Amino acid sequence: MSERFDFIIIGAGASGEAAASYARARGATVALVERDLFGGTCAFWGCMPSKTLLHAAEIRACGGDYSWEKASARRDYMIVREGRDYPDDSGHIKGYKAKGTVPVRGTAKIAGPGRVVVRTAKESRELEARDIVIAVGSVAKVPKIEGLAEAGFWTNKEGTSLRELPKSIAILGAGPSGTELAQVYARFGVRTTLVSPRQVNPTDHPRSSALLAKAFARPGWTSARTRAPSAFGPAPGRAGNTSSSSPTGRRSKPR
Ligand SMILES: Cc1cc2nc3c(=O)[nH]c(=O)nc-3n(C[C@H](O)[C@H](O)[C@H](O)COP(=O)(O)OP(=O)(O)OC[C@H]3O[C@@H](n4cnc5c(N)ncnc54)[C@H](O)[C@@H]3O)c2cc1C
């Protein structure tokens, strides 16, 4: 038998959470469906860990005593991953329940107008609603580079959750995520190469991109640099982006 709501929201990242919150504030009934972590990219693999690591890297760059171990532990605290491998999203679930939103764990599939089937390995639930909000976020665009899948690669997920620093790293894509992570790694002593087809942060204003590129090139500040491989293809900044998760291909596990 199906459960009925005013809204079914698929995806519990920042967008889905906001939609649920607005709908509940107006008295609507809401089912919020999530196949992975309630809280989504921002809370666990995006804004929160990256800003925490950037803060630590900045303190270090200003001469402060901030070890990688401390930065990594603080990041784990921020993404609720202390003493475990995968973050704990129970705080988010508790918050929704307190506001009257019904969290439903599983992968959602639209089964017809106003009908959603949510599946987990163990069970299947049928939901019905007047409106369905699709807030499923985005996935990383992995460029077609020969050997990349065999060699393994990271996306923002591994890039923000690593516990041991690599000796060196090449970051493909100098958008916001690439430049942020390059700054973190370089400031913690990783030999970092920031690879970009044309300019740093290509969708930004050219003057601000130029400023950023100049900062990256400053001697002694970071070892990141840019270059232009043909593998990126014609659209600047669109391929090789580190943003978001779940690419196809083989990913190497961060330690
Ligand atoms: C490194 C990094 C740093 C960032 N820093 C900032 C920042 O400082 N400030 C800022 O504003 N933004 C930042 N962002 C961007 C921000 O994280 C995203 O804009 C935001 O997370 C997008 O939210 P969303 O809800 O659209 O998608 P997501 O957070 O990706 O949520 C979508 C959810 O949908 C779920 N889903 C997908 N398909 C299904 C399905 N069929 N059934 C059930 N669930 C499904 C996914 O599991 C996922 O949890 C950063 C991003 C990255 C990668």
The ligand as a Gaussian input file, in Angstrom:
#p B3LYP/6-31G(d) Opt

LIG

0 1
 C       34.595000      20.776000      -2.822000
 C       33.300000      21.578000      -2.862000
 C       33.175000      22.733000      -2.121000
 C       31.989000      23.474000      -2.150000
 N       31.905000      24.620000      -1.403000
 C       30.769000      25.341000      -1.410000
 C       30.634000      26.502000      -0.595000
 O       31.547000      26.868000       0.129000
 N       29.474000      27.202000      -0.653000
 C       28.426000      26.805000      -1.461000
 O       27.390000      27.466000      -1.482000
 N       28.513000      25.690000      -2.230000
 C       29.657000      24.949000      -2.217000
 N       29.747000      23.816000      -2.979000
 C       28.602000      23.443000      -3.828000
 C       27.521000      22.732000      -3.016000
 O       28.074000      21.620000      -2.328000
 C       26.434000      22.268000      -3.968000
 O       25.953000      23.392000      -4.674000
 C       25.286000      21.640000      -3.216000
 O       25.732000      20.584000      -2.420000
 C       24.243000      21.153000      -4.204000
 O       23.180000      20.664000      -3.445000
 P       22.067000      19.778000      -4.110000
 O       21.041000      19.546000      -3.054000
 O       21.638000      20.370000      -5.384000
 O       22.827000      18.405000      -4.497000
 P       23.484000      17.301000      -3.540000
 O       23.999000      17.881000      -2.291000
 O       24.439000      16.553000      -4.403000
 O       22.259000      16.378000      -3.156000
 C       21.613000      15.545000      -4.055000
 C       21.267000      14.262000      -3.339000
 O       20.397000      13.493000      -4.157000
 C       20.636000      12.135000      -3.881000
 N       20.081000      11.352000      -4.966000
 C       20.444000      11.341000      -6.277000
 N       19.674000      10.515000      -6.977000
 C       18.787000       9.968000      -6.102000
 C       17.732000       9.021000      -6.237000
 N       17.382000       8.485000      -7.407000
 N       17.059000       8.667000      -5.114000
 C       17.357000       9.194000      -3.911000
 N       18.347000      10.103000      -3.738000
 C       19.046000      10.494000      -4.813000
 C       22.150000      12.055000      -3.788000
 O       22.560000      10.918000      -3.053000
 C       22.476000      13.357000      -3.067000
 O       22.648000      13.202000      -1.681000
 C       30.902000      23.042000      -2.951000
 C       31.017000      21.861000      -3.701000
 C       32.187000      21.124000      -3.647000
 C       32.271000      19.838000      -4.462000

